[in-house]
């Protein structure tokens, strides 16, 4: 964790998290949850066209996750501090 010296209190306080990184972390969590749901659904889809659509959706979600991890490498490393 990063700290800064507070000029008036004379003590070290935790740095607030970068808002873009915090938003990326929330979006990553939601996209991962959606990818997990699509993966489970693929096990039960019997129609070929529905399976093709679900696979395309899953591929799109995975691409978005990859882009987020490329743009915000700290998303995968930083702990999730938001309540679920």
Helices and strands as residue ranges (DSSP letters): E 3-5, E 12-14, H 19-42, H 48-71, H 74-77
